[in-house]
Structures are given as structure tokens and as C-alpha cells.
Amino acid sequence: MKADILTDDTPFAAAAQAAVRLLHRLSPDNAAAAEPFVLRLFDALAQGDTLVYVDDGEAAALNAMPDLVGRDGDTPLVLRGRQLFLAKYFRQEQELARHIRRIMQAACTVPEPAAVSDRLQQWFADEGSFDQQAACTLALLQPFMLISGGPGTGKTTTVAKLLALLCSDGRLPRIALVAPTGKAGARLSQALQNAVGRLKGLPDHVAEHLQHIEGQTVHRLLELRPPQMQSAYNRWRPLPYDVLVVDEASMLDTSLLLQLLRAVPDGCRVIFLGDEHQLPSVGAGAVLAALSQDTVLSSETAGKLAEYLPEHGFLVDDEKAVPLSQNSARLTVSHRFGADSGIGCLARAVIAKDAESAWAQFGRFPQELEVMQADVKKQAELLYQRHEKYWQAVDSGNVALAYGHAADVAVLAAWRKDAEIFNETYCRHLQRLGRATEETPWFAGQIIMVTRNDYIQDLFNGDIGLIMPDTASANGLAAYFPDIEGFRKTAVSRLPAHETAFAMTVHKSQGSEYREVWLVPPSVASAYDEDSLSGLNNALLYTGITRARKRFVFFGSKQEMTAAVETVRIRRTALYDMVNGLF
């Protein structure tokens, strides 16, 4: 990142300036020498890092400022070896590590092997489910578990079977399903319901218990309220649950996860689901990527696992079995994107950082993958043509059908400004067709995204709604949002802050899936005034590709594709080292 990235418009600019003023108050003699390090740290935060590395000379200079630099978080800056932190983020990662250890070491109820062994064999008898079976069984033994894998690898199916097995002893554990966004939470609960419905031999009372669990946001679970955003739950008032399932864990930043784990009671199982190759959180940290490890078991853990599953395929090595290696499992077999899937082959090439192979997949799978060159006006015209069924559903007033067809094609942009430009261009196209006017901000068929949490109306940042005809409303329009019972109506005049969302950034698309995805690389005009998190890179490209179920279109060149595949950014965080350092 450039040294002058902290302009007045960047999120951390005001905080950086406040920190510099604090330095001068605390230590007038050392403030000038410490200031460049503080600015470097805020630059790093803007990229999602929680630390920066310094060389030996810089470390020596920092150690000569004991009033500003320490090791335990009592000073504004913390220096551990060559790792330099702002004290706030050092303390957050340190406390987060302690809570992870607490949860890992807490005793939890484990079903007897005899109670679950038959179902472990029956429910994982399908071809390609061996890794799911192993992950599920290991999760039975561990109070803290990370299950990672790409789309279609069966993460939700695995956790559905795990939850059902946890009910095998006659208990019905209190279960919470959460995700960073409302749409991800809703998708998790629907996927769980579908998976439970397919389980053979599951007692009716267990099936009913599991199918009535509603997915929700982390914010809603913790009852976070503005402006302080303090959680209603903590160590002294813990959450009333026995099992906590967190989906799309890659989207959680360090601060939010810390608030969540503070509220987890001793003995509560915590299960993370996610894809470590996806984009990390917008905020600082990369929790899932930092914690996920290759599975290596100790002889003791392998012995316990063998009581449930004689053949598991995990490596057993007492020397290499660090704590987190026994709490992680990767699902690698995609049941959606196999060897004959263009989207799957493209995604795997991107993960492998093989740009030539990635580009070659467009020629191998022309029905699934396409490269196009078109300006934004032409893209808008093409989208309207591809959305024919959507507009037919809007005209018929069928909310459910319209909402379903809204996901036929999604336009995803690397840059926020490019998403805005597309939405403006598309709305002008709709005006020419008589579907929208300049006189009103709303029109029938408008896809909107909530941009600010509204706790009264239970609408949250990232929620997607449709503006549809409504004869009961004064202006003939109403907004509809999906909920567990179908759709709920909101007057357009009562909508919280929102934006038109015919196109959105890849970041905003996380947790969603679409039949067809169009990915628009950054435009030259916008490439100089956006934050580094939004640029086209390996993780962003992979995330965009894997939002598509059937077809992926790349509006760019081979050069842009190659640059994206080869641009890999690993966030700097000390969380993994801190967790292991506690054992």
C-alpha cells in the first residue's frame, strides 16, 4: 500500500490523526519518531492487517520508547519480536485467543459410540461423502470445530447430520444458527431444513426440533444496538445455547467474533463453517484463514475417533498435532462442481494460482464459461434481455416468482463505484423503456439492498428486497423482503438506508448464490480512488466465480484475468500464533 493512502476520505484517517495527537500528549519527546509507525499501522488496518513487521533497526528504535511501546498492551504500541501492533488490536487478538482456548478445553457432552455408529454409516453411505463423515465424527468429539470447504462440498449437510447425532441421547440441545448477514442466515436455515428432511430414520420430534431453528445475524443474536453497539450478552450474561453454528465464518472480523465468543458459555459447542479461500472480512483480521489447519490428530484423539469411525483418513502424528490441527477439517469433494464442471475447474485453477489453466477453462466449457467485451451501456441492455422472466413476474405482481428470477443473473463488480455506475446506467435504460422515472426514487421491479441496520423493522445491512406493485399503498408500491414464513411487506417510506442493487460488489454478494454471475473488473476511472480491499485479486475472483451455480461470464481480458489470479494477498494476523502459544 502506498504510504499516503490515509487520505481524509479513508475510514481510518480520523482515527490515525487522533492517535498521532495522543502520541504528542503522552510523549512529546518520542512522538515524532513513533508517528511513522502509527501511520503504517493504520495503513495496514485499511488492508485488513492487525500488525506490521519491522526490521531489527526499527525494533531497536521502538524499544527505546518504553513510554509508548511495550509488550503487554498497556502502551499505545505493542512490539512482540518483529511484530508491531496498535494496543487495541493486540488486546483483541489476545483475548480472542483466550476465548478460543476456553471453548476448546471446556467439557461437552459426547454421544456414546453405540448411539450414533449405525447412523454414521447410514447417513454417509453415498459416494464422495467419506470426508464429510470424518469431519462430522471429529466434530462430535470437539467442543470447537472448523469445517471448511468450497461450494457444494456439503458443509451444511455435514452440520445437519452432526446436529441430528447430537440429539441421539434423547436430549434436544438448544441450537443457534448465525451468519454475518441476514441473507446468509436465511440461506443457512433453509439449507438445514432441506438437509434434515432428507435424513432417513430421524425421529419426528428431532426433525421438528431441527427444522424450526431460525438462522439469524450475529448482530441480532447478540442484540447489538447503536450507537455503542454493545452486546446484551457477555461472560456474565452468556447466551442460552448448547450449540452455536456460525456460517460464512470468513466474513467475521476480529472485533465482531470477539463479542460473539465472549458470550459463549462454557460447555457450548462452537462450529464454524466457511470457505477459507473466499474474501476475508471487510474489518481487520482473517479469522477462518488464520485458524483453519491441515487435520493432524494425536494418538489419543485418533483412538477416541476410532471408537466411532475405524477408518477416517486423517494423518496421525503426535509431534505435528498442534491444538488447532485437531479442530479443523476440510471438505474437498464438490458435489456441485465436479471434474466435468467448468465453474469447478475454473475455481480450482484460481485457487492453484494457475492463470494459464484458468483462462483455458473458458475454451473447454463454452456453455458454462464466457468472456465478453462490452461497455456498461451494452451490459445494461444485455441484462434486461436476460432478465425477461424477472420482469414478467414483476408485471404479474408475483413476489415469490420475481424474487426467484431476480437471482437468475447477478452483476458483480470489483469496485464499489463500478457497481454504482452500472446501477445508474441500468436505471436510465429502464427509464427509456418506461419502467422507471426520474421523478421518484422507487419503481416496480427495483432490486434494493439495505445498507444500515434497522432493529425496529428487523432489517439489516446486506438484506435484499424488491419494490413491487401494491394497490394498498398510497404510491402503489411496497418493498418485500424474504423471511422464514415467506415475504413481509414494508412501506417504501419506512425503508432504512438502502441502495439500488441490480449490480453489487463481490463483497456484498458473499453468502448468496445465483444461477448466472457476470463479473465486471475495475474500470480505469475508478481504480485510483477505492480502498485496496475492493481490487480484483485471487480471493475476489474466486468468490465471484463461486457465487454462480450454472454460468459465469467475465467482462474483461486475459491480462485482467491473469493479474487477478496471480494477485494473492494474505492478511497479517497473530491469532494463530497466539492460540497455539496458550497450549
C-alpha positions as CSV (number, residue, x, y, z in Angstrom):
1,M,0.0,0.0,0.0
2,K,1.1,3.5,-0.7
3,A,2.4,5.5,2.2
4,D,-0.1,8.3,1.6
5,I,-3.2,6.0,1.5
6,L,-4.7,7.6,4.6
7,T,-6.4,10.5,2.9
8,D,-9.2,12.4,4.6
9,D,-11.7,10.1,2.9
10,T,-10.4,6.8,4.1
11,P,-12.2,5.0,7.1
12,F,-9.2,5.1,9.4
13,A,-8.0,8.7,8.6
14,A,-9.7,10.3,11.6
15,A,-8.6,7.6,13.9
16,A,-5.0,7.9,12.7
17,Q,-5.0,11.6,13.3
18,A,-6.4,11.1,16.8
19,A,-3.7,8.5,17.5
20,V,-1.0,10.9,16.4
21,R,-2.4,13.7,18.7
22,L,-2.4,11.2,21.6
23,L,1.3,10.4,21.0
24,H,2.2,14.0,21.3
25,R,0.3,14.3,24.6
26,L,1.8,11.2,26.1
27,S,5.4,11.6,25.0
28,P,6.4,14.9,23.3
29,D,10.0,13.7,23.1
30,N,9.2,10.4,21.2
31,A,6.1,11.3,19.3
32,A,7.9,12.4,16.1
33,A,9.8,9.1,16.0
34,A,6.8,7.0,16.7
35,E,4.4,8.7,14.3
36,P,5.5,7.0,11.1
37,F,5.0,3.6,12.7
38,V,1.4,4.6,13.8
39,L,0.6,5.7,10.3
40,R,2.0,2.4,8.9
41,L,-0.3,0.5,11.3
42,F,-3.4,2.4,10.2
43,D,-2.4,1.8,6.6
44,A,-2.2,-1.9,7.5
45,L,-5.7,-1.8,9.2
46,A,-7.1,-0.3,6.0
47,Q,-5.9,-3.5,4.3
48,G,-7.3,-5.8,7.0
49,D,-4.0,-6.5,8.7
50,T,-3.8,-6.4,12.5
51,L,0.0,-5.9,12.6
52,V,3.1,-4.8,10.6
53,Y,6.6,-6.3,10.6
54,V,9.6,-4.1,11.4
55,D,13.3,-4.8,10.9
56,D,15.9,-5.1,13.6
57,G,16.9,-1.4,13.4
58,E,13.3,-0.3,13.7
59,A,12.7,-2.7,16.6
60,A,15.7,-1.3,18.4
61,A,14.3,2.3,17.9
62,L,10.9,1.3,19.1
63,N,12.3,-0.5,22.2
64,A,13.9,2.9,23.1
65,M,10.5,4.4,23.6
66,P,9.2,2.5,26.7
67,D,6.6,5.1,27.4
68,L,4.9,4.4,24.0
69,V,6.0,0.8,23.2
70,G,5.6,-2.3,25.4
71,R,4.8,-6.0,25.2
72,D,1.6,-6.4,27.1
73,G,-0.9,-3.9,25.7
74,D,-0.5,-1.3,28.4
75,T,1.1,1.2,26.0
76,P,-0.2,2.6,22.7
77,L,2.0,0.3,20.7
78,V,2.9,-3.3,21.3
79,L,6.1,-4.9,20.0
80,R,6.5,-8.7,20.0
81,G,9.7,-9.7,18.3
82,R,9.3,-8.0,14.8
83,Q,5.5,-7.8,15.0
84,L,4.2,-4.3,15.8
85,F,0.6,-3.7,16.9
86,L,-1.7,-1.0,17.9
87,A,-2.6,-1.9,21.5
88,K,-6.3,-2.2,20.9
89,Y,-5.9,-4.8,18.2
90,F,-3.2,-6.7,20.1
91,R,-5.6,-7.0,23.1
92,Q,-8.4,-8.1,20.8
93,E,-6.5,-10.9,19.2
94,Q,-5.1,-11.9,22.6
95,E,-8.5,-12.1,24.2
96,L,-10.0,-13.9,21.2
97,A,-7.2,-16.5,21.5
98,R,-8.1,-17.0,25.2
99,H,-11.7,-17.5,24.5
100,I,-10.9,-20.0,21.7
101,R,-8.8,-21.9,24.2
102,R,-11.5,-21.7,26.8
103,I,-14.1,-23.2,24.4
104,M,-11.6,-25.8,23.1
105,Q,-10.9,-27.0,26.7
106,A,-14.4,-27.0,28.1
107,A,-16.1,-30.3,28.7
108,C,-19.0,-31.1,26.4
109,T,-21.5,-34.0,26.2
110,V,-20.4,-36.6,23.6
111,P,-22.9,-39.2,22.4
112,E,-21.9,-42.8,23.1
113,P,-20.5,-44.7,20.1
114,A,-23.3,-47.2,20.2
115,A,-25.9,-44.5,19.9
116,V,-24.5,-43.0,16.7
117,S,-22.4,-45.6,14.9
118,D,-25.2,-47.0,12.8
119,R,-26.4,-43.6,11.7
120,L,-22.8,-42.5,10.9
121,Q,-22.7,-45.4,8.4
122,Q,-26.2,-45.0,7.1
123,W,-26.2,-41.2,6.6
124,F,-22.7,-41.1,5.0
125,A,-23.1,-44.1,2.7
126,D,-23.3,-42.1,-0.5
127,E,-20.2,-42.0,-2.8
128,G,-18.0,-39.0,-2.1
129,S,-19.2,-38.5,1.5
130,F,-16.1,-40.0,3.2
131,D,-14.6,-36.6,4.1
132,Q,-18.0,-35.4,5.4
133,Q,-18.3,-38.5,7.6
134,A,-14.8,-37.9,9.0
135,A,-15.4,-34.2,9.6
136,C,-18.7,-34.9,11.3
137,T,-17.3,-37.6,13.6
138,L,-14.3,-35.5,14.6
139,A,-16.8,-32.6,15.4
140,L,-18.7,-35.0,17.7
141,L,-15.6,-35.1,19.9
142,Q,-14.5,-31.5,19.8
143,P,-16.2,-28.5,21.5
144,F,-14.6,-26.2,19.0
145,M,-14.6,-27.1,15.3
146,L,-13.9,-25.5,11.9
147,I,-15.3,-27.2,8.8
148,S,-14.2,-25.5,5.6
149,G,-14.8,-26.2,2.0
150,G,-15.9,-24.7,-1.3
151,P,-19.4,-24.5,-2.7
152,G,-21.1,-27.9,-2.9
153,T,-18.8,-29.8,-0.7
154,G,-21.5,-30.4,1.8
155,K,-20.8,-28.2,4.8
156,T,-24.4,-27.6,5.7
157,T,-25.3,-31.3,5.0
158,T,-22.5,-32.3,7.3
159,V,-23.5,-30.0,10.1
160,A,-27.2,-31.1,9.8
161,K,-26.2,-34.7,10.4
162,L,-23.9,-33.6,13.2
163,L,-26.8,-31.7,14.9
164,A,-29.0,-34.8,14.4
165,L,-26.4,-37.0,16.0
166,L,-26.1,-34.7,19.0
167,C,-29.8,-35.4,19.6
168,S,-29.2,-39.2,19.8
169,D,-29.0,-39.4,23.5
170,G,-32.6,-38.2,23.9
171,R,-31.6,-34.5,24.6
172,L,-32.7,-31.7,22.3
173,P,-29.8,-29.2,22.6
174,R,-30.5,-25.5,22.3
175,I,-29.0,-24.6,19.0
176,A,-28.3,-21.2,17.4
177,L,-27.6,-20.7,13.7
178,V,-25.9,-17.4,12.9
179,A,-24.2,-15.7,10.0
180,P,-22.7,-12.3,9.4
181,T,-25.6,-11.2,7.1
182,G,-29.4,-11.7,7.1
183,K,-29.4,-13.4,3.7
184,A,-26.6,-15.8,4.7
185,G,-28.6,-16.7,7.9
186,A,-31.8,-17.3,6.0
187,R,-29.9,-19.5,3.5
188,L,-28.4,-21.5,6.3
189,S,-31.7,-22.2,8.0
190,Q,-33.3,-23.2,4.6
191,A,-30.4,-25.4,3.7
192,L,-30.5,-27.0,7.2
193,Q,-34.3,-27.7,6.8
194,N,-33.7,-29.3,3.4
195,A,-30.8,-31.5,4.7
196,V,-32.8,-32.6,7.8
197,G,-35.7,-33.5,5.6
198,R,-33.5,-36.0,3.7
199,L,-32.3,-37.8,6.8
200,K,-33.8,-41.3,6.9
201,G,-34.8,-42.8,10.2
202,L,-34.7,-39.5,12.1
203,P,-37.3,-39.4,14.9
204,D,-40.1,-37.0,14.2
205,H,-39.5,-34.9,17.4
206,V,-35.8,-34.5,16.4
207,A,-36.7,-33.5,12.9
208,E,-39.2,-31.0,14.1
209,H,-36.7,-29.5,16.6
210,L,-34.1,-29.0,14.0
211,Q,-36.4,-27.7,11.3
212,H,-37.7,-24.9,13.5
213,I,-34.3,-23.3,14.1
214,E,-34.2,-19.9,12.5
215,G,-31.0,-18.5,11.1
216,Q,-30.1,-15.0,12.3
217,T,-27.4,-12.5,12.1
218,V,-24.7,-12.2,14.7
219,H,-25.9,-8.7,15.5
220,R,-29.4,-9.9,16.1
221,L,-28.2,-12.8,18.3
222,L,-26.2,-10.5,20.5
223,E,-28.8,-7.8,20.4
224,L,-26.2,-5.2,19.3
225,R,-27.8,-1.7,19.4
226,P,-26.4,1.6,18.1
227,P,-24.7,3.8,18.8
228,Q,-22.4,2.0,21.2
229,M,-23.1,-1.5,19.6
230,Q,-22.6,-3.2,23.0
231,S,-23.7,-6.7,23.2
232,A,-26.6,-7.7,25.5
233,Y,-24.7,-10.9,26.2
234,N,-21.2,-11.5,27.7
235,R,-19.3,-13.7,30.1
236,W,-21.6,-12.6,33.0
237,R,-24.7,-13.0,30.9
238,P,-23.9,-15.8,28.5
239,L,-26.0,-16.9,25.5
240,P,-28.6,-19.6,26.4
241,Y,-27.4,-22.2,23.9
242,D,-25.7,-25.6,23.9
243,V,-24.5,-25.5,20.3
244,L,-23.6,-22.4,18.2
245,V,-23.2,-22.8,14.4
246,V,-21.6,-19.9,12.6
247,D,-21.8,-19.9,8.8
248,E,-19.8,-17.8,6.4
249,A,-17.2,-17.5,9.1
250,S,-14.7,-16.0,6.6
251,M,-16.8,-12.8,6.7
252,L,-16.3,-12.3,10.5
253,D,-13.8,-9.7,11.6
254,T,-11.8,-9.9,14.8
255,S,-13.9,-7.4,16.7
256,L,-17.3,-9.0,16.0
257,L,-16.1,-12.5,16.6
258,L,-14.7,-11.4,20.0
259,Q,-18.0,-10.1,21.0
260,L,-19.6,-13.4,20.0
261,L,-17.2,-15.7,21.8
262,R,-17.3,-13.6,24.9
263,A,-20.9,-14.6,25.2
264,V,-20.4,-18.3,24.6
265,P,-21.0,-20.2,27.8
266,D,-18.6,-23.0,29.0
267,G,-19.7,-26.3,27.6
268,C,-21.3,-24.8,24.5
269,R,-20.1,-26.3,21.2
270,V,-19.0,-23.8,18.6
271,I,-18.9,-24.9,14.9
272,F,-17.5,-22.6,12.2
273,L,-18.5,-23.2,8.6
274,G,-16.9,-21.4,5.7
275,D,-14.6,-21.3,2.8
276,E,-11.1,-20.0,3.7
277,H,-10.4,-19.1,0.0
278,Q,-13.1,-16.6,-0.1
279,L,-12.7,-12.9,0.6
280,P,-11.9,-12.1,4.2
281,S,-13.9,-9.8,6.3
282,V,-14.2,-6.1,5.5
283,G,-12.9,-5.3,9.0
284,A,-9.5,-6.3,10.3
285,G,-8.5,-9.9,10.7
286,A,-8.8,-13.1,8.8
287,V,-10.2,-15.5,11.4
288,L,-11.2,-18.5,9.3
289,A,-8.0,-18.5,7.2
290,A,-5.8,-18.0,10.3
291,L,-7.4,-20.8,12.3
292,S,-8.0,-23.4,9.6
293,Q,-5.2,-26.0,9.5
294,D,-4.5,-29.3,7.9
295,T,-6.0,-32.0,10.1
296,V,-3.4,-33.9,12.1
297,L,-4.5,-35.9,15.1
298,S,-2.7,-37.1,18.2
299,S,-2.7,-40.7,19.0
300,E,-5.1,-40.1,21.9
301,T,-7.6,-38.2,19.7
302,A,-7.3,-40.8,16.9
303,G,-8.0,-43.5,19.5
304,K,-11.2,-41.8,20.5
305,L,-12.2,-41.2,16.9
306,A,-11.7,-44.9,16.1
307,E,-14.4,-45.9,18.6
308,Y,-16.9,-44.1,16.3
309,L,-15.2,-44.4,12.9
310,P,-12.5,-47.1,12.4
311,E,-11.4,-45.6,9.1
312,H,-11.1,-41.8,8.9
313,G,-8.2,-40.9,6.6
314,F,-6.7,-38.2,8.9
315,L,-3.0,-38.0,9.5
316,V,-1.9,-39.2,13.0
317,D,1.3,-37.6,14.3
318,D,1.8,-36.7,17.9
319,E,4.6,-34.2,17.1
320,K,2.6,-32.3,14.4
321,A,-0.7,-32.4,16.2
322,V,-0.9,-28.8,17.4
323,P,-4.2,-27.9,19.0
324,L,-6.0,-26.3,16.1
325,S,-4.9,-29.1,13.8
326,Q,-7.3,-31.4,15.7
327,N,-10.2,-28.9,15.4
328,S,-10.2,-28.4,11.6
329,A,-11.5,-30.5,8.8
330,R,-11.5,-29.6,5.1
331,L,-14.2,-30.9,2.7
332,T,-12.7,-31.3,-0.7
333,V,-15.2,-33.3,-2.8
334,S,-17.6,-30.9,-4.5
335,H,-21.0,-32.5,-5.3
336,R,-22.0,-29.4,-7.3
337,F,-18.8,-28.7,-9.2
338,G,-17.1,-31.9,-10.2
339,A,-14.4,-32.7,-12.8
340,D,-16.9,-32.0,-15.6
341,S,-17.9,-28.6,-14.2
342,G,-16.5,-25.6,-15.9
343,I,-17.2,-23.4,-12.8
344,G,-15.5,-26.0,-10.6
345,C,-12.4,-26.4,-12.9
346,L,-12.1,-22.6,-13.1
347,A,-12.4,-22.1,-9.3
348,R,-9.8,-24.8,-8.7
349,A,-7.4,-23.2,-11.2
350,V,-7.8,-19.9,-9.4
351,I,-7.1,-21.5,-6.0
352,A,-4.0,-23.1,-7.5
353,K,-2.9,-19.7,-8.8
354,D,-2.6,-21.2,-12.3
355,A,-3.6,-18.3,-14.6
356,E,-3.0,-20.2,-17.9
357,S,-5.2,-23.1,-16.7
358,A,-7.9,-20.7,-15.5
359,W,-8.0,-19.0,-18.9
360,A,-8.1,-22.3,-20.7
361,Q,-11.3,-23.3,-19.0
362,F,-13.3,-20.7,-20.9
363,G,-12.4,-22.6,-24.1
364,R,-13.1,-26.1,-22.5
365,F,-16.5,-25.2,-21.2
366,P,-18.2,-22.6,-23.5
367,Q,-21.7,-23.4,-22.3
368,E,-20.7,-22.6,-18.6
369,L,-18.0,-20.0,-19.0
370,E,-17.8,-17.0,-21.3
371,V,-15.5,-14.0,-21.8
372,M,-17.2,-10.9,-23.1
373,Q,-16.2,-7.3,-24.0
374,A,-18.9,-4.7,-23.7
375,D,-19.2,-1.2,-22.3
376,V,-21.6,-0.6,-19.4
377,K,-24.4,0.6,-21.6
378,K,-24.3,-2.6,-23.6
379,Q,-24.1,-4.6,-20.3
380,A,-27.3,-3.0,-19.1
381,E,-29.1,-3.8,-22.3
382,L,-27.9,-7.4,-22.1
383,L,-29.0,-7.8,-18.5
384,Y,-32.5,-6.6,-19.3
385,Q,-32.8,-9.2,-22.1
386,R,-31.5,-11.9,-19.7
387,H,-34.0,-10.8,-17.0
388,E,-37.1,-11.3,-19.2
389,K,-38.7,-13.8,-16.8
390,Y,-38.0,-11.5,-13.9
391,W,-39.8,-8.6,-15.5
392,Q,-42.7,-10.8,-16.5
393,A,-43.0,-11.8,-12.8
394,V,-42.9,-8.2,-11.7
395,D,-45.6,-7.3,-14.1
396,S,-47.8,-10.1,-12.8
397,G,-47.3,-8.9,-9.2
398,N,-46.0,-12.3,-8.2
399,V,-43.5,-11.5,-5.4
400,A,-42.1,-15.1,-4.9
401,L,-41.6,-15.7,-8.6
402,A,-40.0,-12.3,-9.1
403,Y,-37.7,-12.9,-6.1
404,G,-36.7,-16.2,-7.6
405,H,-35.9,-14.9,-11.0
406,A,-34.0,-11.9,-9.6
407,A,-31.3,-14.4,-8.8
408,D,-31.2,-15.7,-12.5
409,V,-28.4,-13.2,-13.2
410,A,-26.2,-11.2,-10.8
411,V,-23.8,-8.5,-11.9
412,L,-20.9,-8.3,-9.5
413,A,-18.3,-5.5,-9.6
414,A,-14.8,-5.4,-8.2
415,W,-15.1,-1.7,-7.4
416,R,-18.0,-0.1,-5.5
417,K,-18.0,2.8,-7.9
418,D,-18.4,0.4,-10.9
419,A,-21.5,-1.1,-9.2
420,E,-22.9,2.4,-8.8
421,I,-22.2,3.3,-12.4
422,F,-23.9,0.1,-13.6
423,N,-27.0,0.7,-11.5
424,E,-27.3,4.3,-12.8
425,T,-26.9,3.1,-16.4
426,Y,-29.4,0.3,-15.9
427,C,-32.0,2.6,-14.3
428,R,-31.6,5.0,-17.3
429,H,-32.3,2.1,-19.6
430,L,-35.4,1.3,-17.6
431,Q,-36.5,4.9,-17.9
432,R,-36.2,4.7,-21.7
433,L,-38.4,1.6,-21.5
434,G,-41.0,3.4,-19.3
435,R,-40.4,1.2,-16.3
436,A,-38.8,3.9,-14.1
437,T,-38.9,7.7,-14.0
438,E,-36.7,10.5,-12.7
439,E,-39.5,11.9,-10.5
440,T,-39.5,9.1,-7.9
441,P,-36.6,7.1,-6.3
442,W,-38.7,3.9,-6.4
443,F,-40.3,1.8,-9.2
444,A,-41.8,-1.6,-9.6
445,G,-39.1,-4.2,-10.1
446,Q,-36.4,-2.3,-8.4
447,I,-33.9,-4.5,-6.5
448,I,-32.7,-2.8,-3.4
449,M,-30.1,-3.6,-0.7
450,V,-30.3,-2.4,2.9
451,T,-27.1,-0.5,3.8
452,R,-27.8,0.2,7.5
453,N,-29.2,-2.0,10.3
454,D,-32.8,-1.2,11.4
455,Y,-33.5,-3.2,14.5
456,I,-37.1,-2.0,14.8
457,Q,-38.1,-3.3,11.4
458,D,-35.6,-6.3,11.7
459,L,-33.8,-5.3,8.5
460,F,-30.0,-5.5,8.3
461,N,-27.1,-4.4,6.2
462,G,-27.0,-6.6,3.1
463,D,-30.6,-7.7,3.1
464,I,-32.1,-7.8,-0.4
465,G,-35.6,-6.7,-1.2
466,L,-37.9,-6.0,-4.2
467,I,-40.1,-3.0,-4.8
468,M,-43.3,-4.4,-6.1
469,P,-46.8,-3.1,-7.1
470,D,-49.1,-2.7,-4.1
471,T,-52.6,-1.3,-4.5
472,A,-53.0,-0.9,-0.8
473,S,-50.1,1.7,-0.6
474,A,-50.6,5.4,-1.3
475,N,-48.0,5.4,-4.0
476,G,-48.9,2.0,-5.4
477,L,-45.6,0.4,-4.3
478,A,-44.2,-1.6,-1.4
479,A,-40.9,-3.3,-0.5
480,Y,-40.8,-7.1,0.1
481,F,-38.2,-9.0,2.0
482,P,-38.0,-12.7,2.4
483,D,-38.5,-14.2,5.9
484,I,-38.9,-17.6,7.4
485,E,-42.6,-17.6,6.5
486,G,-42.4,-16.2,3.0
487,F,-42.2,-12.5,2.5
488,R,-43.0,-9.4,4.6
489,K,-44.1,-6.1,3.3
490,T,-42.6,-2.7,4.3
491,A,-43.8,0.7,3.2
492,V,-41.2,2.3,0.9
493,S,-41.4,5.5,3.1
494,R,-40.2,3.4,6.1
495,L,-37.3,1.8,4.4
496,P,-33.9,2.2,6.2
497,A,-30.9,3.4,4.3
498,H,-30.7,1.4,1.0
499,E,-29.4,1.4,-2.5
500,T,-30.4,0.1,-5.9
501,A,-28.8,-3.4,-6.3
502,F,-29.1,-4.6,-9.9
503,A,-25.3,-4.8,-9.5
504,M,-23.3,-5.1,-6.3
505,T,-19.7,-5.6,-5.2
506,V,-18.4,-9.1,-4.8
507,H,-18.0,-8.3,-1.1
508,K,-21.7,-7.7,-0.8
509,S,-22.5,-10.9,-2.7
510,Q,-20.9,-13.2,-0.1
511,G,-23.4,-15.6,1.4
512,S,-25.5,-15.6,-1.8
513,E,-25.8,-17.8,-4.8
514,Y,-27.1,-17.0,-8.3
515,R,-27.8,-19.1,-11.4
516,E,-25.6,-16.9,-13.5
517,V,-22.9,-14.4,-12.5
518,W,-21.3,-11.6,-14.5
519,L,-18.1,-10.2,-13.1
520,V,-17.0,-6.7,-14.1
521,P,-13.3,-5.9,-13.4
522,P,-12.3,-2.4,-12.2
523,S,-12.7,0.4,-14.6
524,V,-9.7,2.7,-15.2
525,A,-11.7,5.7,-13.9
526,S,-12.4,4.1,-10.6
527,A,-9.2,2.2,-10.0
528,Y,-7.4,5.1,-8.2
529,D,-9.9,6.2,-5.6
530,E,-11.1,3.0,-3.9
531,D,-9.7,1.1,-1.0
532,S,-7.4,-1.9,-1.5
533,L,-10.0,-4.3,-0.3
534,S,-12.1,-3.9,-3.4
535,G,-9.5,-4.5,-6.1
536,L,-9.6,-7.5,-8.4
537,N,-7.4,-10.2,-6.8
538,N,-7.3,-14.0,-6.4
539,A,-9.8,-14.1,-3.5
540,L,-12.2,-11.7,-5.1
541,L,-12.1,-13.6,-8.4
542,Y,-12.7,-16.9,-6.6
543,T,-15.5,-15.5,-4.6
544,G,-17.2,-14.1,-7.7
545,I,-16.9,-17.4,-9.6
546,T,-18.3,-19.5,-6.8
547,R,-21.4,-17.3,-6.4
548,A,-22.5,-18.9,-9.8
549,R,-24.4,-22.2,-9.9
550,K,-24.7,-22.7,-13.7
551,R,-22.8,-20.0,-15.6
552,F,-20.1,-17.4,-15.2
553,V,-19.3,-14.5,-17.5
554,F,-16.1,-12.5,-17.2
555,F,-16.3,-9.0,-18.8
556,G,-12.6,-8.5,-19.2
557,S,-9.4,-9.5,-20.9
558,K,-6.9,-12.3,-20.5
559,Q,-4.5,-9.8,-19.0
560,E,-7.0,-8.8,-16.3
561,M,-7.8,-12.4,-15.5
562,T,-4.1,-13.3,-15.2
563,A,-3.4,-10.3,-12.9
564,A,-6.3,-11.3,-10.7
565,V,-5.3,-15.0,-10.4
566,E,-1.7,-14.0,-9.6
567,T,-2.5,-11.3,-7.1
568,V,-2.7,-13.0,-3.7
569,R,-2.9,-11.1,-0.5
570,I,-2.5,-12.9,2.8
571,R,-3.6,-10.9,5.8
572,R,-1.1,-10.4,8.6
573,T,-2.6,-11.6,11.9
574,A,-1.1,-13.1,15.0
575,L,-4.2,-15.0,16.1
576,Y,-2.9,-18.5,15.1
577,D,0.3,-18.0,17.0
578,M,-1.5,-16.6,20.0
579,V,-3.8,-19.6,20.2
580,N,-1.0,-22.1,19.9
581,G,1.1,-20.1,22.4
582,L,-1.6,-20.8,25.1
583,F,-1.1,-24.5,25.0
